[in-house]
Amino acid sequence: MKVLKFGGTSVGSAEGLRQVKLVVESCREEVIVVVSALGGITDQLLLTSRMAAAGDMQYKSQLEQIVMRHRRTVDEVVNPACRAEVLATVNTLLDELSNIFKGVYLIKDLSPKTSDAIVSYGERLSSVIVRGVLGCAELYDAREFIKTRPYFGKHIVEFAPTEKLIRERFAAMPKVVVVPGFIAADYQSDDVTNLGRGGSDYTASVLAATLKADALEIWTDVDGFMTADPKVISNAYVIEHLTFVEAMELCNFGAKVIYPPTIFPAYHNNIPISIRNTFNPDAPGTYVSKEKAGDSRMIKGISSINDTCLITIRGLGMVGVIGVNYRIFKALSKSGISVFFVSQAASENTTSIGVRNGDAALAVEVLSAEFAQEIAMGEINKIKTDHDLATVAIVGENMKHRPGVAGKLFDTLGRNGINVIACAQGASETNISFVVTRENLRKSLNVIHDSFFLSEYQVLNIFIAGVGLVGSNLLEQIRLQQEKLMQENALKIRIVGITNSRHFIASRDGIDLNSYKEQLAASDRVSTPEIFRDEILAMNIFNPVFVDCTASPSVASIYEELLSHNVSVVAANKIAASSEYDHYLKLKNIARSRGVKFLFETNVGAGLPIINTISDLINSGDRILKIEAVVSGTLNFIFNEMNETVPMSRAIELAKEAGYAEPDPRIDLSGMDVVRKLVILSREAGYRVEQDDVKKNLFIPQKYFEGSVEDFWRRVPELDAEFEARRKRLAAEGKRWRFVACMDHGATEVSLREVGPDSPFYHLAGSNNVILLTTERYKEYPMQIKGYGAGAGVTAAGVFADIISIANIR
């Protein structure tokens, strides 16, 4: 025999009732069918009660809706052979209900006893209809065998008489029995009572436990317990197996799949519970039992309560005083206030409790009265409340004796800028609970789901500034690589924001990279770096990464605030890392202290692994003594392209056309770009260097850098003849030009050098770069890094590599 419970959504429509019939008819063994009221009816009964008690004649229209809904349901689904009988019973119950409402309206009073009687009609009506749908079933009245007693304003099951009466009533049980859930009767007076919200689940569990059923099935409108709230986390999925303890912990912290007390009777009698979906009966659902599943994941699921008020009782008068907590919980219990979270300082001077916001005012009033004398004497401070909070719990029996779970949890939250206001962990090690602001709830759930491998993929949420050559190449590389990263590395790169200099687009669910250009062109959301920064912070999304593919000082100016709010920054833009040393160091320190990344590998050498190599050398104990580098792919390209038919001015144009030159080529030709790169390399090597410290030996007179870009393009051909004469001399001597950056024990210089075939710089082709690192380990033979040093494709690839490194995949 097994017990099947069907919720309000299952019996609340013709489609649902037909599914109920199919499920019940598929059972070969004897079944007890426990049903809730039609979906929404209990709330409607309570609303109608309040309207009638207030003397509001509109209660009649609400009552009419209730009447019509039940009659319509009978017409739609009850077998014609017994429809008249069912409708007659339903009408009788509806007439009784109407008379009760009329009485409430006339005397304008709604006692608890009358209210309990009114809401009982929801299940009484639905059970009659379900019996009519099933045809062959018998209807047992739960009031005859579910007995309760009052307890702090509620009704709890009085088990001795209840179990005796259940055994007697079901001693000769037919094939199918329908029982209304939720409703009961007082064990002394036989007045109608109920088991409270979710009471139908509890009815089913009490029946299953008392009758030693083979299984308890809870049929609802979801496929089972989810790893997290699917309304918050789109990739949450059904947990196939839970222990009773895990299920209880998840229920207590907001998972609304089943009513928490339901688990106790089943647990004590070792009756497995299955959570099934009435509208998807082929889904396996969630199986709950004493046995642990062979699942190695540390946590099974995440649950949350987004309606939390934290009440803090603090004072030195609490230290060492026996019975303070007893008084706290006794006072709250007497007022029927449920506490779902407790955190106490080891010094005993602070106790924080979590209650629903709706209970907070009464809780403060009760506690203030309980400790009035201590508060008056200053031994206990005025009781403090913090509203608009959320409580999150991670649950799993595999956390037992597993070191580092809490550490990983709080490190993960911290790196995402989520402040934990209070935390608690029981000695059972199956639940770690913590309180955060409500605005951080979504972020907390997502980052935990992602970090504890409940998600199918690790997710990085990317914001990109700049969709020029580098930015557009990066987006295309990500588009082409997205699927492979998900399949082979379980990494999901999700672009959630894109901006150019005029407009931006943003979507928490991700932007389609096949149409982002059209979306951006059609966007009416005006953008500035500050507006885009504010959008990033307002989204408050987990694992955020800001990628700067511009050369804009104003975009670089927002790094500090982004890093301070735990947003990692990947910059192709050189401005921040080459700015004043103190600012550069501040950005690095913020990133380090916040546990996020500030990466700018492509600032030097495009996609070449220069900065990472220097970092690895230093971190392993080496010391950089000297750096010699050709790090301007643009200048290298220009000098390599110059010949008897391509003068210098044309070579500069070719560099711009090839995408090697900066938007303003004077940045390259003035050596400023190389100066910035040398400053960055020197700083990463451990030296304090400013741009003004660099000795600059330039090859184009200063007057050509004055005026507008147009002035430059008009005047630069004046230099062609001179440079052609010098080029011919170099060619005759077997030499070439290379613009070399040099750092020697902290002294820095950039200059145009004439190098011969014996120089490692001589054979550089196209826009290639080469960097020589002389270190204490690589002293006689410097380390050499060589390869493409310019171009949108390789620069974008370097930015992409920085993004991937944040995910820390192998």
N, C-alpha and C positions, 0 to 999 in steps of 0.2 A: 504494500500500500504506500502511496505517496500523497503529499499535500501540494496542491498547486494554488498559488495566490496570484490573482490578476488585479493590477492597479487600475486607477481611474481612467488613464488613457486607453488601456486595453478594452475596457467595457464602455467607454464613452462615446463610441461611434458604431455605426452599422458594420463598417469594415472590421473594426476591432473585435466586435462580438462574433462575427463570422470566423475570425481567426481563433478566438477562444474555443469555439465549437470544434474546429479542426484539431486543435491541440488536445482537448479533452478526449475526443473520439479516437485519437491515435494511441491512447494509453490502454494497455491490456490489463493492468492491475486495477484494483480498487483505487478511487481517487476522491479526495476531499477538495472541493473547489471553493476557495475563500476569495470573496470579491470586495472591492472598494466601491464607493459611490461613483456614479458617472463623473467623468472628469470635470472639475470646476463646481460641482453641485454643493459640496460642503461649504465652500466660500460663499456661494450664492445664498444658501440657507442662513448662514450667519449674518450676511448683509441684510437679508429680508427681516431677520429677527430684530436687528438694531433699528431698522426703519419703522417697524411696527411699534417697538417700545418707545420710539421718539414721537409717535403719533403722526407719522408721515404716511398719508394715504397711498403714496407711490409704492408702498410695499406690495400692493395688490398686483401691480404690473410685473414686479419681480416674481411673485408667486405664479402668475399666469405663465411666465416663461418657463418656470420649473415644471408646471403641469404639462404644457405643450411639448416640452422636450421629452418627457418620459412617455407620453402617449405616442409621439411620433416614433420613438425608438421601438416601442412594441409593434407598431404597424410595419416598420421596416424589416425587422429581423425575427420576430417570434413566429414559429410554425403556425400556419393557419388553423390547424386542427385544435390547437389549444390557445389561440390568440384571444378569444372571447373571455375565457377563464382568467388568463393572465391580466387582461385589461380590466376586468372587474375587480380583481385584487388590487391592482395599481390604483384604480379610481377610489377604492375604499380608503387606502392609505393616504392618497392625496386629499380626500375629504377631511380625514382626521387632521392632517397637517394644516389645512385651511382653517379649521375651527380653532386650532391652537394659536395660529397667527392672529385670528380675529380677537381671541381672548387677550393676547399680549397687547394688541392695539387698543382695546377698550380700557384695560387697567393701566396701560403705559408702564409696565414693569416686566423685566426679563430676569427671572431668578436663574442661578446656575442649574438648578434641577430642570427648569423648563427649557433652557438652552440645550442641555444634554439630550432631552427628549426630542427636540426639533432636529438636531443634527443626526440623530439616529435614523431618521427617515431616508437619508441618502443611501445607506447600505441596505436598509430594509427594502427599498424600492428596486435597487439594482439587483439584489439577490433574487427577487421574484422574476425579474426580466431574464436574468441569466438561466434560471431554472426553465423558463419557457423556451429559451433558445436551445438548451440542451435536450429538452423533451422528456427523456427518461429519468432525469435526476430527481432526487428528493431534496426538500428544503428543510434544514435544521436551523432553529432560531438560536443564535449565539447567546442571547440573554438567559437562556435556560442553563447554560453550563460554564460560561466565562463570568466569574464572580470577582468583584473588586472591593477594595476598601479605600476610604479617603486617606490621602497622605499629602500634607502641605498644599492643599488646594487642588490636588490632582487625584486621579484614581489609579491604583496599582493592583495587579492581580493578587488575589488571595488564593494561593496555590492549593492548599489542602482541599477545600471544597471543590475548586475548579477541576483538579485532576480526577477526583472521585466522580463528579458529574459527567465529565467527558467519557470516562471509561464506561459508565452505565449507558450513556446515550448512544455510543458507537459500538456497543457490544455485538449487535447484529446489524452490521453496516451494509447497505446496498452497494451496488457497483459505483454509483456516482452520487455524492452528496454536495449540495451547495450550502455554504455558510456565509452569512454577512460578516465581514470583518469589522474591526474598529469598535463595534457596540458591545456592551456588557450590561451587567446588573449588579447592584450593591448586594453583597453576600448576606446582609442582615435585613434590609428593607425591601429588596428587589426593585428599587427605583432604577430607571434606565441610567446608565453611565457610559463612558467610553474610555478608550485607551490612549486618547490623544493623537496628535498628528503622526501618521505612519503606523497607527494602531492595527491596521489590517495585516501588515507584515507580522506584527507581534502575535495576533490571533493565530495566524498560520503556523508560526513557530511553536506556540504553546500546544496546539493540536498535534503537530508532528512529534514533539518531544514526549508528550503524554502517551500517545498511541504507538511510540517507537516505529515511526514511519521509516521506510527505506530511504527516502529523500524528501527534501523540501525544495520546491522550485518557485522562485519569485519571477513572475512574468511581468515585464514592464515595457517601456518604449525605447530602451537602449540595449546595446549588445552585451553589456556587462560593466564591471568596474573598469575604468580607464586609468591609464598611467597618470593622467592629469585632466583638468577640465578642458574638454575639446572646444569649448567656446573661446578659450584663451590660447590653447596650443593646438594648432591645426593638425599636427602630426601625432597627437596623442592616440594611443591604440588600446585595444582591450587586453586586460591582464587575464591570461588563461587560467591561472591557479593562484589562490591565496590561502594562507592559513586563517583560522578563525581570528587569531590575534591581529594579523595584518588587516583583515577585513574590518575588525572592530576599530582599529586605530584610524583607518581611512574614513569610516563612517562618522566617528566622533569629531573629525576635523573637516566636515563639510561635504564629503562624498555622499550625495543624496540618492544613491542607488537603492539602499534599503534602510529601514529604520534601525538605528543602532541596537536597541534592546533585543531585536529579533535574534541576534546571534547567540545570546546567552543560553536560552533553552536548548538550541541545537547543539551548541558546543558541549554543554554538560551531558548530553545524551549521545554525543558523537554522531549526529545526523548531518550528512553533507548537504550543503546548500548550493543550488545552481541558480545563477542569475541569467535569465533568458529574455529574448526580445520577441514579444507577441507578433510583431510585424516582420520579423526576420527569423522565423523558427529554425531555419537550417544553420544559423550561426551557433557555434559551440558555446558562446557565453563565457561566464566566469564560474569556476568550480571552487567552492570554499570547503575546506576540510581541516582536520588536525594535522595531516601529513604535509611536510614541506615538499615543494616541487624541486626538481633538479635544475634549478636556475641559479647561475653563479653571480648574477647582478647584485650589487650591494643593496639597492633599494628597489621596491616593487612599484611604488607609486607616490604621487605627491597630492596632498589634499590641502584645502585652504578654506578659511572663513574670512570673508571680506567685510564683515560687520563686527569689528572688534573695538572695544574700549579697554584700555589698560588702566587699572586703578592701582595706585601705589600708596602703601602705608609705610611711612618712614619715620624713624626717630630713635635716638640713643636709648630711650626708655624701653625699647623692645629687646635690647641685647641681654641675653641670659635669662630673660623672664619666661618662665614656663607657662604655656597655655595661651599665648598670644594668637597663634594660628588657629587653635581650637575656637577661640572667641570669634575670630574672623569668619570661619566657615560655618560655625553654628548660627551666627547672626544672619548670614546670607541664606542659609538653608531654611531658617524660619520664615523668611520672606519669599521662598520659592525661587531664588535666583541661582541659576546654574553657572558654575565656574568651569571653564574648559582649558584654562592655561594658568600655571602657577610658576613663578620664578622667585627664588629667595637668595639673598646674598649670604655668603658663608658667615659674615660677621653678625648676622641676624638683625641688622638694623633696617633692612628693607625687604618688604614682601610685595611683589607685583602680581596681580591676578587679571585674567582676561575674561570679560563678560560681553554680552551683546550690547550694542549702543543703546538699545531700548531699555535695558536693565540698569544702565549706568547711574542715572539720577537716583533711583531707589537704593541702589547698592551704596552710594556715597552717603545718602541719608541714614541708612541703617548702620553703617560702620561709624559714621560721625556720632551717632547716638551711643553706640556700644563703647566707643573710646572717648566719650565727651570729657571725662575727668582727666585722662592722660593728655588730651589735646589742650585743655585749659591750663594744665601745669607745665606745658611745654615739653613733656616727655615724648610726645608723638606730634609730628608736624601736621598741618592741615592736609587732609587727604587729597591727593592729586589725581586728576584724570587726563588721559590723552585719548582723544577721539580720532575717528577717521583712520584707523589702523587696520591691518590685516594680519591674520595668523596663518602661517604656513607650516605644514608638517611633512617630513619625508619619512616613509614607512617601509620597513622590510626586515624580516627576521635574519637575513644574511648580514645585517650590520653587527650582530652579536659578536663580540670578541674580535672585531675587525678594526685594527688601528688605523687612524687617519681619516675616518669618514667625516667626523665633525670638522677636522682641519681642512679637508677638501671643500666641504660645504661653505665654510665661512671665507675661505680664500677665494672661492668662485664668486661669492656674493660681493666681497670687497673689491675684486678686480673690475666688477661691473658697477661700482659706485653705489652699492646698496647697503645702507646702514642698518644693522640689526639692533633694534631697540631693546629687546629682551629675548632670552632663549631658555629652553628647558629640555632636559633629556632624562628619561626614566632609567632606572637600573636595569630594566629588561632589555635595553638597547635596541628596541624595535621602532622607536619614534624619536626623532629630533625635531622639536618645534621651535619656532622663532617668530617674532613680531616685527613687521616692517610697516612703513607708511602705505596707505592704500594705493597711492600713485605708483609705488614700486612693486605691486603685487604681480602684474603681468610680466614684468621684467624678471622678477625672482623665479616665477614658475618656469619661464622659458629657459633661463640660463641653467637652472637645476636639471630640468628635463634633458637639456643638451649635454651638460657636463657629466651626468651620471649614466650616460649611455642608455637612457630610456628612449631617446630619439633615434630614428633610423640614421640621421645624419647630424654631424656637427655643423652648425650654421655660423657663418660670418655675415653680418649685415653691413653692406658697403655703401658709403656716400662718396660720390665723385664730383670734384670741382674741376671743370675744364674738359671740353670735348673737342679740342683741336686735334693735331696730329697724334700726340701721345695719348690723350684721353680716348679718342675714338679707336685707336689701335688696341688700347687696353680693354675696352668694352668688347671689341670683336674677339680678342683672345679669350676673354672670360666666357663669352657666348659659346665659342667652339669647344672650350675645355670643361664647361659646367657638368655635362653628363658623365664624362670620364672621371672627374673628381668625385662625383657622387657614387659611381659604381665601384671604383677601385680604392678610394680613400675615405669614403663615407663623409665627405666634406661638401657642404652646400654653400656656394658663393652666391649670396642674394643681394642684388643691387636694389637698394631701397630709396636712394635719392641721387639725382643728377642735376647739376647746375652749370649754366654758362654765365656769361657776364650780364645777361639780361633777365633770364627766367629760370625757374627750376621746376622739377617734378619730384614727387615723393609718394611712396606707397609702402606701408608696413608689410604687405604681402609680396612685394617684389615687383620690379618693373620689367616688362617684356623687352628684351634686348633686340628683338627683331623690329621693333617699332619705336624705340626711344627717341629717335631723331624727330619723327612726326609728332610724338607726344610733347616733346620739348618746344617744337615750333608752334604748337597749338596752345601751349600753356599761357594762362593769363596771370600766373603767380610771379610777380616781379621779384627779382633776386639781387641781393647784394651779399657780400661775405657775411655780414652781421645777420641778415635775415635768414640765410641758409644755416648759419650756426644755431640760431634760435630754433629753427625747425628741427635740427638734429637733436638738440637738448629736449625739446618738447615731446618728440617721439619717444624718448626714454626707452629705446629699444636695447635688447641684450646683445652682447658681443659686437659693439659698433666699431667700425673702422672708417676714418675719414681719409680720403686719398686726394692729394693735391697735384693735379697735372697742369697747373698753370705756372706762370712766372711772375705772379702778382704779389706785391708787398702786402696789399690789403687782405688777401687770402691767407698769407703767412701769419698775419697778425691775429688770427683767430685760433691758432694752435694752442696757445696757453690755456684758454678757457675750455677748449675741447678736452685737452689732456687732464685738466683739473676736474672734469666731470667724467673721467674714466673712458674717454673715447680715444682709441689708438689712432695714431697719425702716421700715414705713409706719404712721404713728400718727394716728388720729382723736382719740386721748387727748391732752389738752393738758398733762398733769401734767409730763412730762419736759421739754418745751421751755420751760415757764414755771417750772421749779424753780430752785434756786440757779444763778446765772449760771455759776459755775465748772463745775458739773455739766453744764449745757447745752452749754457750750463743749467740755467733754471728749468728750461724745457726738459732736459735730460733728467734732472732730479725729480721733477713732477711725475714724469713717466715712471721712473723707478719706484717712487714712493706710492704711486697709485696702482702699481702692478699692471700697467699697460705698456704699449710699445710706441716709441718714436723712432721710425726707421726712414732712412734717406740714402740707401745704397746707390741709387741712380744719380745722386748729386755729383758723383765723380765716376767717369768711365761708363756711363749708361748701364748696361747690364753686366759689366765685369764685377766679380766678387772682391772688390778692393777693401771697402770698409769692414766687411765681415772678416776678411782675412787679417786685417790689422787688429781687429778686436780679439780674434782667436789667438793671435800671437801674444798680445799683451796679457790676456786672461790666463794664458798658460805659463806666464812668467818671463817672457822675452821682453826686450826693450828696443823700440825703434830709434835708430841713430840717425839715419839719413833716408830721405825720399827724393828720388829724381823721377820725373814723370813728364810724358807728353800726354796731356789729358784734355786737349781740345780737339775733338774729332773734326770740328768745323775748320780750324786753322790748318790742321793736317791735310784735310781734303783740299783746301784752297792752295796750299803750297805744292801738293802733289799734282793738282790739275793745271797749274801754270806751265805754259810752254810757249814756243815761238808764235803759235796761233791763238793761244788763250791768255790774254793779259790778266793782270791781277783783278781788275774791276769785273771782268767777265767770270773769273773763277769765283768771286764773291757771289755773283748772281746765281751761278750753278749750285753753290752750297745752299743758297736760300731755296732754290727750286727743288733740291733733293731733300729738303727738310732737315738739314744739319744745322743751319744757322738759327740763332734766336730770332724772334720777331723783329727786333732791332739789331742788325748785324754788327753795329758798333760795339755792342756788349762783348762780342767775341774778339773783334779787331782791336779793341782797346786793352785786351788782356784781362778785363774785369772778370770774365767768366773763369779764366784760369786762376786768377787771384782768389776768387771765392772757393774754387776747388782745392787749392793749395791750403787755404786757411782751414777748410773742413778736414782735410787729410792730417794736417799738423795737430789739430785739436783732438782728433780721434787717436792720434799717436801719443797723446798725453802732454802736449805743449800748449801753453796759453799764448795764442796768437790772434792779433786783430788784423783787419784788412790794411790798416795804415802802417802796420809793421812790415809789410811785404815790400821789398825793394823792386821797383818796376822799371824795366828797361824796354821801352815800347818801340815799335818799328814804324808807326804812322804818326805824323805830327799832330799835336793837340788840336790845331785849328780845324781839322777835318771832323772832330767830334762835337763841334759847336753848331748850333742851329738845329733844324729839323732833320728827320730821316730823308726827306726829299732833297734837302740841301746836300746831304752826304752823297746820295746817289748821283747828283748832278756834278759834284766836284771830284769824286774819287778817281775818275779816269785820268786826272792830272798826274797821278802817281805811276801810271802804267809804264811810261818810258824809263823812268829811273829803276823801277823794280825789274824790268826786262833786262836792262844792262847788268844789274847785279846778278840776275839769274843766270845769264850767259857766263859770267865769270865763275860762278859756283859750279856750273856744269863742266866747264873746262878743268876745274880743279878736282872734279869727281866728288863734290860735296852737295849737301842739301840743307834747306832751312828746316829747323824744328823749333817750335816755341816751347821751351822747357821750363817746368816749375821745379824748384829745388828747396828742400828743407834740410838743413844740416845742423843737428843738435839745437834746434829751435830757431836758427836764423833762416829767413825765408827770402826767396828771390824768384822773379820770373824774367825771362829774357829770350830773345830770338838768337838761336845759336846756329852756327854753321858746323854740320857734323859730317864726318867721313865714314867710309864703309866699315871701319872698326867699331863704330858706335852702335849700341843696341837700338838706337832711335833711327838709324839710317834707312833701314829696309821697311819701315812702316808704310803700308799701302793704304790708299783711300782714306777713310776716316778712322783707321785703327788707332788705338791708344796703347801705350806701354808704361808700366810703373815698375820701378826698381826699389826694393825695400832692403836697406842695409840694417841689420839688427845685430844684437850681441850673439845670436846663434848663426845668422846668415851674414857673416862679416866679410869673409874672403870672396864668397860668391853670392852676391845679392839675389834675393828672391825676385823673380820676374813674372809679372802678370800682363798678358797681352791679348788683344782682341778688339772687336768692334767697340768703338767708344762714342758713337753718335748714331742718330737715326731713330725715328719714331718707333719702329718695330722693336729694336733691342732695348730701348729705354722703357717701353711699355712692358716688355718681358721682365725687366729688372723690377719694375713696380709690382708686377704680378707675383714675382718671387718673394718680395717683401710681404705681400698680403698672405701668401701661402705660409710663410714662416710664422705668422701670428697664430695660425691654426695649429702649429707644432705637430704636423703630420710627418710621417716617415714613408 
